[in-house]
Amino acid sequence: MTASRRAVLGAGGALAVAAATGVLPASAGPASAGRASAGSASATGVASGAAGAAAGLTNLAHLDFLGAVVTPPPAAGHVAYGTEPLGVLWTYADHRDDGSYARVGGGAYDPATNTYGQGAFNADDIARAAVVYLRHYQLRRDSHSLTAARGLLRGLTFLQTAEGPHAGNVVLWMQPDGTLNPSADPPELPDPSDSGPAYWLARTVWALGEGYAVFRTIDRRFAAFLRSRLELAIAALERQVLVRYGQWNIVDGRRVPAWLIVNGADATSEAVLGLSAYVRCGGSPRARKALAQFAAGVAAMGAGDTRTWPFRALLPWGESISDWHAWGAQMPSALAAAATALGDRSLLGPAIGDAAGFTPLLLTAGGPDNGWLPVPIDRTQIAYGVDVRVQGLLGVARAASRPGLRQVAAFAAAWYFGANRAGEPTYDPATGRTFDGVSGAGVINRNSGAESTIHGLLSMLALDEHPDVARLAQDLGAGERSVSGLEWVEAEAAVLAGGAAVVTPPSAWTGESQWSNGSYVSLPPSSTASWTVSGAEQPRLVLPVVNLLPGAGRTNWRAGSAALGGVDHSKVGPQGISAAPGALLPATLRGVLPAGATTFTAVASGPSVQLDAVLLLPMISSLRLGRGLLLTSVDDHTRAVDLPQAAMFYSYDSSGQLHSRQYAARAVVLPGGFTVVQ
């Protein structure tokens, strides 16, 4: 996550990542739901769904534990459906020394008033928990899940403002007694939280769309209510966001759609999931139009190619071309859903690029890190980031008829079963808990808050729907893990000469990206920077991460006698809405670092240039999990890779189409494609 976005993400974003990185202290708040639920562990007061674990990996027990019911006091502009208490969900679950968990809210707790600076319950998590229960009902026809989903949807719609200038928008936070808290401390943007479009509005659309699809055949009166509230939310998006449809912003010379929710393809993709569900079951002309427009905006965020940043990823943020993050990156699954709902296969191209091109590269680099900014410096991994990779791979596999992506999904889902930097499972099927994250150093945060629980369960539901993928993921997770992929060396690690100097700016955050290690190297004319790195058995792409600025000079790069190419540091377009002048981006050199080479040098010419780091990317990257092997290529040519012993391999091209299936001692890897060995 980037610093500039923390203020707008709400409970489902910034706070969950804070928990994942271990910076959330154990709250001084109450260990039980207090006034809200009088000790109830269920979102609706009904029996726990823990018994559902016997049918597969999905266990709702911990999600039920996070649940509560409230009877909120009257609030102007907010109307409850029915008279029974509303379903809500505690935001965090702090792990205690005795192994128990305490439900707590967000922000500072005041025991005198039983309130939190932010609140106990939030729309982000209520919406996504409703999706869990709805999908569990669809998969298992479980009555507990249907009741829980109904209660949470009623709680969510109470948070939605039903009248006035902000009708359709959503208040983010609610206190333990059900009192709304439109202005949180620390503040969220927008403030008040229902005064404009937000992540929580997008997630409300997601839940209402999937809710209507389920209840329309079960409870027509409740479904009609959900439909009316979804149409109210769509109307809010029309006047606040889609009014800009067809307009484009400029970000460092690149055109990006101006009609994304909070300028985020990530936020927009979650609304697209709900609109797709709604349109598939009839929807409305207004919903279909909104879906087509939002999906077009998300699709426009695809960027790069096999060898060029961001390697065919769908970028999540419409204010930076230097920022990719794993959390919330639902773009490929959303485009797959929209393509199916709209019958528009043109949306699948960018989704395939992300799923078949970028995602294997991400996994072989170590997994779904929180932030490539553009260097992968935020290496914390959370269930939110893992789940959206799993969902994207399975969704695109289904919509685009790319069954090979199901195999890649198993490599991604293996994170839950031990294939992570900690080497331990992060999901416990006996309790339904998903831990709040794994740090880059391999330390597990054993809290288990709402967001992690929800996205862990969404992954488990997907795996229960695809038991062959589940079996492979569990087998892979139990094996030894090794990665050989994207690496980098800091600019400051170079031997500097000719006046080159390390510069440490006041803040590592530039406004749209981040200096890795908090510093960069300034290279004046004729200065040099030389690096010594470990040798590799194969050639590697060299991608200097440079701050492209108007009027900057050049660098020329060599490895011994081999010329690697040059970088024009002034090659950047107009700043536009970008928060910082210039763009911090990897620039792919024309040549490659030869196999075995251990040194390379940059020589500056012209005006001074700024260098952050150098990415090194093997022609063939690999992720080995037990006996399973994932290979992915950035080469222009077909390569053969020797295997320890003969095995079955599946070779796919750059679009994820199966090229060959063979039992052999050498696996074939196609240009820009991936290969799975089992």
N, C-alpha and C positions, 0 to 999 in steps of 0.2 A: 504494500500500500504506500502511496505517496503522501507526503505531508500535506499538500494542498487539498487533497480529497478527504482527509480525515474528518473535516468539519461537516461534510454533507452526507456521510454514509449512514449515520444513525446506528442503532443497536445491531443491525445485521452486518455492519461493516467494521468500523473502527474499533468498537468495543470487543468484538469477537477476536480481532487480530491482536488486540492488546492482551486478551486472555491467552491466546496461542503463544505469544512470546514470553509469557510468564511475568509480565509487569503488573498484572492486576493482583493486588494484595487480597488476602482473605478478608471478606467484608465483616464489619462489626454489626451487620444487620442480623435480623432474626433468622434462626435456622428453620423455621416453619413459615407457612404462609400467613400466619397471624390472622388479622381480620378477614383476609380474603377468602380463606377456604377452611378455616378451623381444622387444619391438619389433613384435609383431603389430599390424596396423592393423584387424583384423576382430574383431567381437564373438565370433566362434566359431572363428577361424582359417581360415575358408573364403575363397574368392576374393571380391574386392570386387564389389559390385553397381553400380558406377559406370556400367557399360554400359547400365543401365536408363534412363539419361537420354535415350537416343536415342528412346525411346518416348513421351516427353512432358517435362513440367517436372521431374518427380521424379528426383533424383539422390542416391543413397545414399552417395556416396563419403565425404563428411565425417562422416556418422554412423558409417560403417564405421571411419574413422580414430579416432573416439572410443572404439571398442570395445576390449575386452581379454578375456582368459580368466584365471581363477584356479582354483587347487585349494586351497580354504580349509582351515585346520586344524580339527580337531573342535571343535564348540561345542555345549554342552548344550542340548537342546531344538530343535536345528536339524538337519534331515535333507536331504541332497541326493538328487535323483532321478537314478539312474545313477551311473557312476563317472568319466565323462570330465569335464574342466574345465568350470566354469560360465561363462556369458556375463555380462559386466558392462560398465559404461560410465563413462568418465571424465566428471567433472562439468563442467569448464571447458576451454576452448581459448583460450589467450592469444595475441593477435596480436603477432608480433615485427616488428622494424624491417625485416627482410629479406623480409617478406611471408609467412613460414612461421607455423605455429601449434604451440604447445606444450600438451600435455595436462597438466592440473594438477587437484589436489583442492581441498577446501575447508578453510579455517582455516590456522593457522600450520604450516609444514612443518619437520620435524626430519630433516635429512639423515642423522644418525647412526642413526636407527631406520627411516628411510624411511616415516614416518607423518605424517599431518596431524591438526590439532586436531579436525577433523570426520571426514574420510576422503577416499578417492579416488573411491569409487563410492557411489551412493545409490539407495534403493528408488524414490523419486519418478521419477527419470529412467530407471532400468532398466524400470520398468513402462510408461512412456509410449513409450520406444523400442521395446519389444515391440509396442505397438499400431501403430507405424509399419510395422514389418516385416510384421505380420499383415495390415494393410490393403494393403500393397504386394503381398503374395502373392495376396490375393483379387483385386486388380485385374489383376496381370500373370502370375500363376502362376509366380513367380520362385522357383527352388529355393534360391538364396542367401538370400532373405528368409525362407523357411520355416525354414531351418537356423538363421539368426540369431535368429529369434523363439523357437525352441525353446531355444537356449542362454540367452537372456535370461530366459525364463520359469523355467528351472531355477535361474538365479541369484536371481531374485526369490523363489521359493518357499524357497530356502535362508535368505533373510533373514526369512521368516515363522517365528514361534515356533510349534512344532507341538504342544507339550504344556505342562502346568502352568497356573497361574491366568491367564496372559496368552495362552493358546493362541488362535491366529488373528490376533493382532496382529503387527506387523512392526518389525524393527530397521531404522532408517533408514540408518546409515552402515557402510561396510566399508573397511578399510585396503587398501593396494596388494597385500598378500600374502593377502588374503581374510579377515583377522581382523576380527570384528565389533566395532563401537564403539558400544555402546548409549547411552553418555553423552558427547555431543559437547562440544567447547570451541570457540566459544561454545555454550552449552547450547541444546537444543531443548526444546519442551514437546509431549508429556509426556516426562519424564526419569526413568528410561530410556525410550527411544523406543518400546519395545514394551509399555509399561505401561498404555496406554489407546488410545482411538480417535485417529486422526490423519489428516492429508492423505495420508500414504503408505499407510495402510490403505485409504482410499478409492480411491487410484490402483491399488493391488494388485487390488482388486475389479474395476476397469475392465479391467486387462490379463488377469486370469484369465477374466473373462466372454468377452472377445473371443477369447482363446486357446482356450477350450473350443469355441467356435463353429466355429473353423477346424479344430482337430485331431480333432474327434469323427468326421470322415469320412476322416481320413488315418492316424491312429495312435490306435486306441481305448484302448490301455493308457495312453499318455501323457495322453489326454483324460480318462480316469477319474481319474488322479492330479490333474490340474488341477481337476476337478470336486470332488474331496474337499477340496482346499485352499480352493477358493472357498466350499464349504459351511462349512468351518472359519472363514473370515473372516466369513461371514454370521452364524454363531453368536456370534462376538465382538461384532458390531454389535447383535445382538438383546439381549445381556445388558448392553451398555455404553451403547447409544443408544436402540434401539427400545423398551426397557423404559419409556421416557417417552412413547411414542406416545399421542397424544390429549391430552397436557398442553401448556399454553401458557405462555410467559413474557410478561411485560409489559415493554415498552421505551418509556418516555416516553408511556405511555397506549395504545400499540398492542400488540395481541396478536400474538405471533410463535411459530411452532412450537418446542417444546422438544426435538424429536427430530431435529434436524439434526446431522450429524457435525461435531464441534468447533464447534457453533453456526454452521455455515457452509453456506449454500445452494450456495456454490461447491464446497466439498469434497464435499458430498452429491451434487451433480450429476455428479461424475466417477464415483462409485460407481453412480449410476443408469445411466450409459452401459454399464457392465459388466453390471449386472443385466439391463438390457434385452436385450443380446446373448444372455445366458444363457437368459432366459425365451423369447425368440423361437425358440430351437432346443430347446425342451422344458423345460429348467430343472428346478425342483422347486417343490412347493407353498410351501415356506419362502421360496424366492427370490422367487416371485411376490408373496407377502404383503409381504416386505421392500420390493420394488420399488414396490408400490402405496402403501405408507406413506411411503417416502422421497419419491416423486414428489408426493404430496399436500403434504408439507412444503415442497418447493421451490416448488410452485405458489402456496402461501400467501404467498410473499414478493413477489408482484407488488404494485405500489403506485402511487399517483398517477393522474392522467389527462392528457389532452392539454395542459392548461395548468397543471398542478400537479405539483411535485416528487414523485417522480423521473420523471415523464412516462411512466408505464406500464412502467418498467424493473422487472425482477426484482432485488431487492436481494440482495447476496451475503452479508451478515453479519447474523446473528440477534441481535446485541447493539447494533446501531445502526440508526436510521432516517435517519441523516444521511450515510451512507458508501456510495458506489458506486465500484467499481474494475473496470477492464477485465480484468486478468489473472485467469484461472481462472473467469471468469463463463460457465460452460458451461450455465447454467440453461435457456435456450431450446432448445438442441439436445438436452439431456437430457430435457426434457418432451416434445419431439417423438418421441424414441426410445421413451420410456415409453408415450406415447399409442398408438403403433403396436404395441408388444409386448403391452400390456394390452387393446387395443381400447377405450380410454377417451378419447373425443374431448373430454371436459370439461377435460382437461389442456392442450389446445391454446390455450384462451382467453388465459391469462397469457403463453404463449410467443408468440402472435401480437402481443399488446400490446408485448412487448419488441422483437420483430423488426421489426414494421411501424410501431410508434410511436416507441419510444425510439431505436432504432439509427439511423434516418435523421437524427434530431435530433443524435445524437452525431457522426455523420460530417460534418454541416454545421457543427458547432462546432469541427472540426479533427481528428477521428478518435478512436480508442479510447485516451484518456489513462489513465495508471495510476490516477489518483485524482480523483474529484469528492467533496470532503470537507466541505461540499457544493459549495463553489466549486471549479472545475476547476484546482486549484493544482499537482497533480503531473502535469505535461504530458508526461513521458517516455512513449514508446510502445514496446512490445516485441511480439515475435511472438506470445507467449502471449495477449496481449490482442487482437491482430488476428485470430489464428486462430479464437478462440472466437466472434468476430463472424461470420466467414465460415461456420464450421460451423453456427452457430445459424440464420443466414439460409437456408442450403441445406437444413438439416434441417427447419425449419418449412415452407419452400416445398414440400417433398416430402410431409410428413405432413399438412399442412393444405390442400394443393392451392392454394397461393398462388404461382404461377410468377413473379409480379412481384418477389418477394423474391430471385430469382436475379439479377435486374438489380442490385439493391442490393448483393448479394454481390460482384459485379464491382467496384463502387465501393470496397468494403471491401478486397478482395484487391489492388486496384491499389497499395496501400501497399508491397507487396513489389517493385513494378516502377518505383518512383520517385514515386508520389503520396503523399509524406510531407513533413515540414517540412525535410528535408535536400535534397529534390529529386533523390535518387539511389536506385537500386535497393538494397534490403536483402537480397535473395535472389539468389544466383548459380547459375543452372542448370548452369553448366560445372563447378562444384565441389560443389554441394549445400550450400553454407554460407549460413546466415542470420545476419546481424549481430545483436549482442546488444541493439540498441535505438537509438532516435533521441531525443535530448533535446528539451525544449521549445524550445530555441534552435536546433534543427536540426543538432546535432552527432551524427554517427554513432559509436557505440561499435563498433569493428571486431573485437572479440573475437567468438567464435562458439562458445559453450558448448552443453551438451547440451540445455537447455530450449529455447533459441532454435532450434537445429537441428531438434529434434523437432517443434516447432509449425510452423515453416516448412514442413517436409516433410508434416505432416498437411494443411496448406493446399494444397500442391502436389498431393498425392494427390486431394484433393477437386476441384481444378481439372482434373486429368487425367481424372477421372470425368465432368466436365462441360466438355468442350472448348469449347463456345460461351461459357460463362462465362469460361474461361481466356483466350480470344481477346479478349473485351471488356475484361477486367481489364488485359491487357498493352497494349492500345490506350489505355486510360484512363491507365495509369501513365506512358506516354510523352508525354502532353500537359501543357500548362501547368496549374497548379493554383491555384485561388482559392476562398476560403471566405467566406461571409457568414452568420453564425449567432450563437449565444450569445456574448455578451461580458459583461464586468463592470467595475465601477468600485469601488475600495476605499473603505470608509467614511472612511479617513484622508485621502482626496483631497478631501473636502468642505471648504468654508469653514464653520467652526464658530463658533457664537455662543451667548451666554447660559449659559456654564459648561460647554458640551460639551467633552470632552477625549479625547485618544487614550490608551488604556491598553495596555501591553505586558505580558502575563502572563509568569510564569517559563518556561512552555512553551506553544508554539503548539498542541500536542496536548491535547485536552480529556479524552481517555479514550475517546471515541467519534466524534470529528470533529476538525477542525482550523481554527483561525483563519487565514484567508488573510492573507498578509503578516505573520503573527505578532502582529497587534494588532487591536484593535477600538475603537470609539468609544462612550463612555458619554454618554448624553443625559439630563441631569436635567430636571425639569419646566420647561416653557416655553423650553427651549433649541432650537436649530435646527441643521440641517446642510443645506448647499446645494451642489449639484454642477453643473459645466459639462461637457457631453459633446459629442461630434461629432453633428451632425444626421444623420438617416437619411431615405431616400426613402419609407419606409413606417412605419406605427405599430409600436410595440414594447411587449410586455408588460414590466412593471416588477415585479421580485421582490426585495424587500429580504431579505437574509440576516440573520436576527435570532436572538438567543439567547432562546428562550422559557423564562421562569422563573416559577414561582408568585409572585404578588404584584407582578409587573412592571407598568409602565404601558402607554401607547399611543403610537403615532406616527400622525400624519395627513400625507398626502403630496399635493403639488400640483405642477403644471407650469404656471407662469404663473397664469392665471385658471381653469385646468381642474383640478378635483378628481380625484385618482387613487384615493383610498380610504384606508382606515386599517388598522392592524395592532394587534391585541390581543396584546401581548408576554407576557401571562400565560396564554395559551391553550395549555396543555400538560397532558398526563395524568400519572399517577403514574410515578415514575422506574423502578421495577421493577429489572431486572437491569442497566440501563444504568450505565456506569461514572461518569457525571457527572450532576449535577442539571441539569434543563432539557434543551433540544434546540436545536442550532444548525441552523436550517432556513430555506429560502427560503419566503417567504409571497407568493403572487400577489395583486397589487392588483387591485381591481375594474376600474378604468379603465386606459387605455393611454396611453403617451407618444405624443403626436401626431407625425405625420411632420414633419420639420424642426425639432422642438423640441430645444433644446440645454441647457435648465436644468430642474431640479426640486429640490424642497425637502421635508424632513421636519421636522415640529414635534412635540416630545415633550410629553406631559401625564401627570400622575400620577407614581408612583414612577419612578426612573431605569430606563432601558432600555439594552440593549447591541446595537450594530449592527456587523456584520462587513463587509458589502459589499452591492452592489446588482447583481443580474443584469438584463441587458437582452436580450430575446429577440424578434427580428423576427417579424412575423406569418408571413412566408414566409422560411425560411432556405434557403441554396443552397450546393452544392458543385459547382464546375465543374472538370472534368478534360478538357483538350483540347476536343473537340466534344461531350463528354458532360456532362449537367447533371442533378443530383439536387436536387429541390425538396421541402420538407416544410413542413407548415402547423400552426400553433397557433391559427388563426383559427376563428371560429364560422361563417364564411360561405365560399362558394366564391369563389376569387379567380382572375383571369386575369393571366398574366405575359407581357409582351412578350419575344419572342426576337429575337436579332440578325438572324436570317433564318428562313425557313420550315423546319421540321424535323418529324420524327415524334416525337410525345410519347405516353406511356402514363400515364394518370391512374388512381390507385388510391385507394380510400376508406380510412377509418381502420383497417379490418380487413385491408387488403392485397388486397381484391378489385378486379379490373380494372373500372373504370367506363367509360372511353372510350379509344380509340386513334385518333389523328388526325394528319394532316399539315397543319400550320398555322403561322402566325407568332405565335400567342398560345397559350400552354399553360395548361390548366385545372388548378388545384390545389384539391382538395376539403377540407372542414373536417377537420382532424386527419389528413389523408391525405398521400400523397407522389406525386410525378410524376417520371418519368424521361424525359429528352429525349436522343435519339441522332441 
